[in-house]
Amino acid sequence: MQREFYLDLARQGLRMPIGTDLVLHEKDDVDGILVDGYRLGQVVEEAARRYRTPLAVPHMDLMIEKTAMLELLDVPVKQIPTYHFSAPPSAEMVETVRHRLYEAPLNRRIQAQAGSVAYIAQYTDLLPIGMTIGPFSLMTKLIADPIAPIYLAGMGITAEEEPEVRMVEVTLDLSTMVILRSMEAQIEAGARAVFIAEPAANKVYISPKQMEQGSDIFERMVMRYLRRIKAFLDERGVDLIFHCCGELTDEMVQAYASLEPVILSLGSSRVLWEDARLVPRHVVLYGNLPSKRFYSDELVTREQVVQLACELLERMRQVGHPFILGSECDVLSVQGCEQTIKEKVQAFVTCECG
């Protein structure tokens, strides 16, 4: 798409949650839908229609690519959710993943995700969007304690000197390989934009103090892999929608903005009208209502959601930066709290602000 398309949505005052999970969990056969591309596509369409957006944002499941990678390495299914590498993946393991990504059938969930994109592309007038986890966030799901080796790398310790640093670097390479294959399948199915969710690439894992002291650790561990992804998308004429809802420094926000996404989605820890000075005006800012707290009235009430929404709209109007009001992340369905969450989502989508 032309970047102007997204800027027009901002000018038109689009408001939308990342709400596919809410619609999905209204259905009786959630597990079956998640492996059925056609039915999953119908859910994505229903969410877009409900929230009156032309953007068909897919279901966000940040375990898909981890599961796909570990299936290729013959890890037993029951072990996958909690599995971590105990040593740097060997050259043989890397080659196995590389070979099987193209020679073996794709993971069922990746197939379904691609199938949902194909449904949107073939049967609707909505914008088909792909979805993947980011490389750094996938790496953190594969290593039990990545913080220590990342800090060592920030001190200048190399992969040749420290096996734990090598484990992080090899795992990042593996993660990027699997993510690119997942993206490729979704682009072949018709995705015209890809939503990259990189929530772990934040100051919990990357030391702001090291960055302030001149370390290039954020560039080496996060940005260089994201730049590979951006180049991959650019080569195919596919837009980048980038999301990080973690705690960030200004420097991290600026780095993400340098990827030139069409939309930059940030969490509620950030003050968007202040971040506007860090982000080029041709990049639409998205977010960042505290949707992770919508499940409880003790954490945030419907009235407070409306107040926060109106403040965001007014402040962003004042700074003049293109903006789409939305959730800080995907709005998850929480059992027993479904109606409370939906009412708050509906409140910010439809509220009138003075």
N, C-alpha and C positions, 0 to 999 in steps of 0.2 A: 504494500500500500504506500501511497504517498504520505509523508509525515503530516501534510496538511489535514489529512483525514482525522488524525487524533487531535490536532489542534482545534479543528472544527467541533469535535465532540466536547472539548473543554469549553469552547466559546458558547456552545449551546446549553451549558450547564448540566451535562450528564452527571448523574449520581448513581453509583452501583456498588453493591457488595461483591466480593468473590464468594458467591452463594451456592455453588453447585452441590456442596455436601449437604446443605439444608434440604434441597429437593430430593437428592438421592435417598436420604434416610426417611423420607415419607413413603418409600416403596416397600413392598413386602419381601422382595428377593434381592437385597443389597449385594450379597456375595455373587449371585448369578449375574447381575447387571455389570459388575466390575470386570467381568471377563467376556462380556458381550458388547462389541463395539457399537452395534446398531442401537441397542437399548440404552447404552451409556450416552450415545450421541443425542438420543431423545431427551435424556435427563439434562444434558448441557443446554439443549435448545429450550427446554421448559424453564430453566433458571434464567436464561437470557430474556425470554419473553416476560417472565414474571417481574423482573427488575428493569424492564424496558431499556435494554442496552443492545446495540448491534455487535458487541464483543462477546463471542462464544467462548468464555473462559472455562477450560476443562476442569475436571475434578483434580484436586491437588493431593497427591499421595507421594510423600517423599521417601517411601520405601521401595518404589517400583524398580529403580535402577540398581539398588543394593541387591534386591532379590534376583534380578536378572543376572548380575555379575556372579553371584555365589552359586546360582544354578549352573552356570557354565563351568564352574570349578567343582561341581559335583558335591557341594555341601548339602547334607541332608536338610530337607525342607523345614523340619521342626527346629533345627538349630539356627536358621537364617536370621530370625528377628534379633537374637542376642549375640550373633557370631562376630568375633573380632579377629583380625590377623594377629598372630603371636610373634611373627618375624616378618622381615621384608618379603613381599611376594617374589618368588623366584622368576628368572627369565623364562623358564618353562611355563609357569602359571600365566605370565603376561602373554606369551605366544598362544597358549590355549584359549584365552579369552579373545585375543585378536582373531584367531582362526574361526572359533565357534560363533562369534558375533555375525559372521556372514555365511557360514556353512550350515549352522544348525538353525532350527526354527526360533524365532524371537520369543521371548518370555510372553506368557499369555496376557499379562497385564499391559505390556507394551503394545501387543497386538490390539488389545481392546482400546487402549488410548488412541492409537492410530485409526482404529475403526470408528471411533467417535468423531475424530476430525474429518474422516471421509464422509460420515453422515452429514455433518454440518456443511461441508463443501458441496455435496451432491443434492441435498434435499432442502436447504434453507437459504435465506438471503443474508445470513449472519456472517461475520468475519471468522473463519476457521483459525483457531489458535492452538498450538501445541503446548505441552507442559513438561518440564523436567526439573529435577533438583540441580543445584550447581555443584561443580567439582569439589570445592572445599567442604561443603556441607555433607556430600556423600562420603568424603574421606573421614569425617568425624564420626560417621556411623560404622566405619570399618576398623577403627583403631580405638582401643579402650581408653587411652589417655593421650590424646594428641597434643595437649597444651605444653607438656614438658619438652618434647622434641622440637616443637615449633619455636619455643623460647630459645632452645639451644641453637637452632638455625639462625635465629635473630642475633645471637652472639657471635655468629661467624663459624660455628661448628658445621662441618660439611658432611655429606652423606658417606663419604669415604672414611671419615673419622668416627662416625657414630651410627650404628645400625638403626636406631630409632628414627633418626633423621632420614635415613635411606628409606625406611618403611613408609614414612609420610610422603616422601617424594614419589616413590613408585606407586603408592596407592592413589595419589593425585593423577598420575599419568593413566592408570587403569580406569579411574573414575571418569576422566575426560573422554577416554576411548568409548566407554559404554554410553555416556551421555550423548556423544556425537551420533552414535548408532541409533539411539532412541529418537533423537531429533530428526535424523535422516528419514526414519520410517514415518514420522508424523508429517514431515514436509512432503514426502512422496504421496501421502494420503490427501494433501491439499492445504496444509497449514500455511498461512500467509504471515503469521507472526508466531513467535515462540516465547512463552513465559518462563523465565529462569528464576527459580526460587533458591536463594543463597542465604538463608537466615543465619547460619552458623559463622559466616565470615564477618565477625564483629570483634569488639574489643575484649570480649571474654577469652577468645582464643588467640588474638593477635595483640601483643603488648603495645598500648599507646606510648608508653615511656620509651620503648625501643625505637618506635617510629620517630618520636620527637628527637631522639639522639642521633638520627640519621640512618637507621637501619632500613634496608629495602625489603624487609620481610613480608610486608603486605603485597608488594608488587610480585615477589617471587612465589609466595604461597597461594595468593588469591588471583591477582589481576592477570598474570601471564596466561593462566588457564582460561579465564573469562575472555581475554583478547583472542585466543584461539577459537573460542565459540563464536564470538562476534564476527571474526573473519569468515568462518564457515557459513554463517547466516548471510553475510554481505555477498558472498560469492553466489548465493542462491536467490538473492533478492527478497529475503525474508526479514521482517522486522523483529527487533528485540524489545520485549517488555521485561524489565528487570525488577526483582523484588528482594529486599532484605529488611526483615522486621526486627533485627537484632540491635543491640546498643552500638552506636557508631560514633566515631569522631568526625569532625568536619572534613578532615583529610580523606577519610574513607568515603564520605558522601561525594566529594569531588572526584575521587577515583572512579566511582560507579557512574557518575555523570559523564566522565570522559569516554565511556563505552558508547555514548550517543544512542541510548535507548529511545524509543518513541515515547515510552512511559516509564517513569521511575517511581516505584512503590516503596514507601518507607513506613516503619512501625511508629507506634504512638509515643515512643521515647523521643522522637524528633519533633521539633517545632517547625512546621513546614513553611510558615511565612518568613522564618529566619533562614531556612535552608534555601529559599528562593534565590538568595544572593550567591549560592554555591553552584547553582544548576543553570545551564544555558536556557534561554527563554524558548528555544524550540523543543525542549524536552518537557513533556507534560508531567507534572507532579501528581501523584495519586495517593489517596489515603485520607487520614490515618487515624480514624476513630478507634477507640480501644475495644475492638470487637472480641478480643480474647476474654474480656470481662462481662460480656453481654449476658452470660448465663445466670448471673446473680444480681438481684436488685440491691444487695448490700454493697456490691462493688461499683455498680453504675446503674442509675435508674433511667427509665425512658425519658423523663424530663431532662436529665443531665445529658443524655445522648443528643437530644434536640438542641440544647444549649451549646454543646461542643460543636455540633454540625454548623449551627448558625455562625458561631465565632470563626470557625475555619473558613467558611464561605466569605465572610466579610473581610477577614484578614488577608486572604488570598486575593480578593478583589482589590484591596488597597495596594498590595505590592505589585499587582498586575501580572502575576505569573500564571500561565495556563495550568488549570487545575481541574481534576475530577475527584469529587468527594466520594470516599469509599471506606472500606474496612482496612484495618492494619495488616490483615493476613486473610487466609480463607476463613470464613465463618463456619466453625464446626458445629454439627448437631450434637447436643449433649442430652443424653437420655433423661427425661423428666423435666427438662428445661426448654424444650423445643419452642413452645408458644412464647415464652418470655424472650427468647433470642429473636424470633421472627418479628415480634412486635417492635423491638428496638431497631432492627434492620429496616422495617417498613417505615418507622418514624423518621429516620434520617433520609430515606429515599423520597418521602412525600412532604416533609414538614415545610411550612411557610416561614420564612425569616423576614423580619422587618427591615 
